[in-house]
């Protein structure tokens, strides 16, 4: 599989590359990033064949969207797919702040709003920051924060935008697979076209397989797997690394060590196994990985093409690192 392989996003007319670039890092996730480094990171992804880019208003409180728009402005609009999110407006004095953003613009912050009017305003604001007139994939961000409104008002707004052509695909961006499955079941027909599932279908967490992925496969809903490095634990498991864990649970640390040992035994970078694993399930259209430097993009693109021997998956199942029934990629 190649990072530049283009596939349809489920039942929609949107096309995506198998590898997407998550743009939280260029919004200053955990550490500051300059405008120049952000642009170079997007350029490196483009040079690697990546044509799927995922941002959100809350990433750096508008900073990621502005930088994404500036970096993609010279590119042909039909040559890439741009995803962003709704659910949080960036407003003066917004109080739903998050400490993970290193250098957000002063005086503004997020305010949670899944209402119809709030979603429409959010899209208008995002289009302005991005410098675009349409969005390829629009996610309802963390709908569990106000589920009753997110599954009714927010979905109604997105469905209208999809009908107008302002949005190519309606999606939800979630960290919890049961929330996504509930959303798919409760949203008005025809429902979302896509689910971005973060951190719940990877080498360390397979809960997406319990209900959500089979449901997506049955309904023709595409899945974009994010968080495949489990917030960076598989790339840098040191306790002081910027992976979002203040304390790594002992059982999780043991599994990380076991995966790294198994990968080393088979001559496979852990990142390569992490990137390949989600594609064993037919509902998964692509994986989205963040990067803050061109070097990180290059490492991910190289790992993406690394062949994974079937013996690695067989051993992972026999040793309990993977459930026996989990689908794994072809070698």
N, C-alpha and C positions, 0 to 999 in steps of 0.2 A: 504494500500500500504506500502511496506517495502523499505528501502533505498537500500537493496541488491538485489531487484528484477531485473533480467536481461531480457532485451528486445532487439530485433534487431533494428539497427539504420536505419530505413526506408527500402530502397530497397537494402542496402548493406549487405555484410557478416560480418560487424562489429557489435558486441554486446556491450551494455552499461548497467550499472546499472541505476536505476531511479534517484538516487542521485549521482551527481558528485562533486568533490572538485575543486574549482577554485584556482589557485596557484599564483595569483597576490600578495596576502598578504605576502606569504613567500619570495617574491622578494623585500620586503620592502615597500609595498604600505602604504604611510602616516607615517609609523613608522618602525624603524629597527627591524629585526628578525634575531636571531642567526642561524647558521647552525644546531645547536643541536635542537632548538625549531622548525625549519622547518622540520627536520626529524621526530620529535615526532608528529607533526601535521599530516604528511602524514601517519605515523604509526597508529595514532588514527583513521583516515579515513579508513584505511585498516581493522582495527579491527572491525569497524562498518559495514563492508561489502561493502564499496564503492570501485568500480573498474573502475571508470571514472575520469580521471585527466586532467585538462586543463591548459596549460601554454602558454607562448609566448616569443619570443626573447626580446621584449621591457620591459617585467616585470623585473625591476631591471637591465636592460641592460645585459641580459644573466644569471643573478643570479638565477632567478626562474627555468630556464631550468636546470642549473647545479645541483641545490638542488633537483629538481624532479628526475633527472637521478640517483643521488646518493641514494636517499631514495627508489626508486623503483628497484634498481639494484639487491637486493636479491630475488625479487619476480619472479615467473614464467612469462615469457614474454607473453604467451598466456592467462594469467589470468586477464589482465586489458587492458583498452583502454586508450591510451595517445593521447591527442590533443595538437597541437601547431599551430603557425600562420606564415604567410609570409606578406611582405609589408614594413618591416623595417629591414634593416641590422644593426648589431651592429659593429661599426667600430671605429678605433682610430680617435678621434676628431669629431665624429658624432655630428651634430648641431641641430637635431630635438629633442631636449631634453624636458623632462617633469618634472615639479617641484614636482610631487607627489611621486617620488622615494626617500626614505630616505637615503639609503647608497649604491648607485650604485658603481661598480668598477671604480677606477680612470682612466682617460685618454681615455675612450671610451664613445660612445653615439650612438643613433639611427640615421640612414639616410634613408629617405623614398625611396623605390625602388620597383615598381611593374612590372618591366621589366622581360622578360623571363629569361635573364641571372641572374638578381638580385634574382628572386625567386629560381632558382636552387642553387645559392650560399647560400641563406638563409637556404634552407633545409639541405644542406651539413653542414653548421655551426651548425644548431640545432641538427642534428644527432650526431655531435661531442660533443656538450655540454651535450646532454642527454645520450650518450653512447649507442645508439640504432642503428639498421640498417633499421628500418621502422617506419612510423608514422601511427597511426590508423585513425586519423581525422586531416586533414590539412585545416585550415581556411585562406581565404584571409582577412586580418585584416583591418577593416575600408576602404573598397574599395571606399567610397565616396571621399577620399582624392586625388585620381587620377583615377576617374571612367573609362575613356576610355581605359587606359592601364590595369587597374585591371580586366576589363571584357573581355579583349582580350589576351594580353601577359601573364598575371598572370594565367588566367584560362587555357590557352593552356599548360603552364608548369605543372599545377596541373593535368590536364587530362592525360598528358604523364606519370607522376609519378604514377597515379592511374593505368594506363594500364600496367606499369612495375611491380606493386605490392609493390612499395616503400611506397605508400599511400593507405590506405584502403577506405577512403571516402573523397571526396572533399566538402569543406564547405566554407561559408563566415561568418565572425564574425562582426556584425553590431550593431550600437546604434540607427539606424533609420529604421523603417519598410519599408517605401517607397523605400529606397535605395536597400534593399534586394529584394523586389518584382521586381524592375527594373532589377536587376542583373539576377534574375531567368529568366526573359523574354528575355534578350539580350544575355546571354552567349550561346555559341555554344552547340548544342545537344551532349550528353544527359543532360548537365548542372550539377550544384552542386547536391550533394546527401543530403545536410544538411544545415541548417541555425542555427547559434548561435545568438539569439536575446537578447540583453542586455537592460534591463530596459524599454521594450516596450510591455510587456505582464505580468502584475502583478496587485496587488490590486489597485494600484494608477494610472496606465497607461495602457490603453487597445487598443492603436493604432495598435498593431500588428494584431488585429482582423479585421481591416477595409478592408484589401486586402491580406496581406501576408499569414496569417494562412490558409484562404480558398484556396489560390493558392498552398501552400505547401501540403495541404491535397489532392487536385486534382491531383498533380503530384507525390505523394509518396515521397516527400521531408521531412525528419525528422527535427524537431525543438528541439533545446536545449535552454531552457529558463534560461537566466542568469539575474542577477540584480533583483531577486524577492523580495529582501528586500529594493529595491530602494536606493541603495548605503548606506544602513544601517539606513535609516530614520525610518523604521518600528521597528527596534530593539532598537535604541537609538536616539530619535528625538531632543536631546539637541542641541542648536545652535553651541556649541563648540565641539561636537562629531566629530570624523574623518570620516564623511560620504561624503565629497567632496563638500558640499554646503557651500559657504561662507555666503550666506543669503538664508534662506528658505522662498519661497514665501508664503504669508499669506494664499492663497487658498489651497496650498498644505499642509501647517501645519494644517489647519482645517480638511482636509481629513484624515491625519494621526491620529489626535485626535479622529475623528469619528470612524475610523476602530479600534483603540485601545479600545474605549468605547464599541463598538459592540462585539468585541472578549471577553472582560471582562464579559459582560453580559451573554455570552454563555459558559463561562469557558474554552475558547480556547486561547492559546498563539497566539499573532499576527504572530509570525514566523510560526506556524503550518498552519494557514490560508494562509499565503503567499506561503508556499511550496506546498500546496495542489491545490491552484487555477489554475495554468497553466494546470494541468492534466485534466481539464474539456474538453479541446480541443483535438481531436483525433490525431492531427499532432504532439503533444508534446510527445517526447520520454523520456525526462529527464529534471531535473533542475540542474543547476550548481551553487554552493554557495561557496564563499570564506571563509577562516578561517586562523587565524594566531596562534592559540593555540589548544591543544587537547581539552580543555574545550569548546571552540566554536564548534568544531566538534561534541562533545558529545551532546551539546545542540541542534544542528541542527538535528542530527540523532534521538534524542528523539522526537523533534517536528514533524519530518516527519511521525511518526507513530500515532500521535494524531488524533483521530476521530473527524471529523468536522460535526456537526449536520446540516441537510438540512435547518433548520430554520435560520441559520446564513446567508446562501446564499440568501434565500427568503427575509429576512429583508434587506440585502444589496441592493437587486434590488428594493425593494419597497421604500427605502429611498434615492435612487439615487447614492449610492456608486458604484453600478455596473449597466451597461446598461441592460435593460430587456432581450435582446436577447443573452447575453453572456452565453456560455455553462459553467456549473459548475460541479464539480466532484460529483459522487454519494456518498451518506452518508455512 
